[in-house]
Amino acid sequence: MSGSDHYESPPEPVVRDKRRVHFDPASGAVTHDSASAGRSTDASASAGPSGPGSTGPFGPGLDSVELSQLRTELAERTADLQRVHAEYANYRKRVERDREAVREFAVGDALFALLPILDDIGRAREHGELEGGFRQVAEALDAAVTKLGLTRFGLPGDPFDPTQHEALMHSYSDEVTEPTAVQILQPGYSYAGRVVRPARVAVAEPTVSLPADLTVDDDAADASPSASDPSL
């Protein structure tokens, strides 16, 4: 026998498809078996994220008790964070306030040390001795202390204020209706809302007439015994 008599063709592949397909000759539609589709749907539903054995991206599903505990812990951590944030904000405000107070005291002390120089410049200005380069230096110094916040106060005619004025002289006058600083002996200065040095002034008060019951009776004066009466 020849070799061609013993040749056998390879077996054909076998395809086993258990799906049931229904063809409708009238419409030409192809539908699957409802039972197999239902089984597929049930299987996908049981494996879905809402099933009892489902797992989410962060682990297995949580019950209501565990979820309530997590919400309580989240609220506590949020409250702690807000409290720490408020404490830090108050700390920053307190530090800024203390820093500004230290700066004001330091500048105030430096300005207080310059007051005698400002007094000398003021007296020289009153006597017309600010001339040439000395005048420019005096004006530059006045501008510098004014920029730092030093304020000069005290003018003749100001009402006397014991918190801002220091009375060195006292008198009575018919030209005033209240205690008044009629003369400024030395100007006052203030810085950052507080008096660095009070103004030294001469104070005048209005003249007060004596009450009528304190006036001397002329008839009584004539009737009183005289020291020259020999009968005494």
MOPE-V151097 format. One line per field, one symbol per residue. ss: DSSP state (H for helix, E for strand, C for the rest). phi: phi as a letter, one per 30 degrees, with the letter a starting at -180 (. if undefined). burial: # if it has 9 or more other ideal C-beta (glycine too) atoms within 8 Angstrom, else .. Layout:
ss = ???
phi = ???
burial = ???
This chain:
ss = CCHHHHCCCCCCCCCCCCCCEEECCCCCCEEECHHHHHHHHHHHHHCCCCCCCCEECCEECCCHHHHHHHHHHHHHHHHHHHHHHHHHHHHHHHHHHHHHHHHHHHHHHHHHHHHHHHHHHHHHHHCCCCCCHHHHHHHHHHHHHHHHCCEEECCCCEECCCCCEEEEEEEEECCCCCCEEEEEEECEEEECCEEEECEEEEEEEECCCCCHHHCCCHHHHHHCCCCCCCCC
phi = .ddddcdcdddddccccddcccccddcidcbcddddddddddddddcddcddcdbcdckddcdddddddddddddddddddddddddddddddddddddddddddddddddddcdeddddddddddcicdbiddddddddddddddddjdbcbjbejdddbddbccdcbbacadcbcaebddbcdadcbbbhibddaddcbccbcddcdddddcdddddddddddcdddddd
burial = .......................#.......##..##.............#..#............#..#.................................#..##..##.##..##.##.##....#...##..#..##..##.#.#..##...#.#...##.#.#.#.#..#...###.#..#####...##.#########..........................
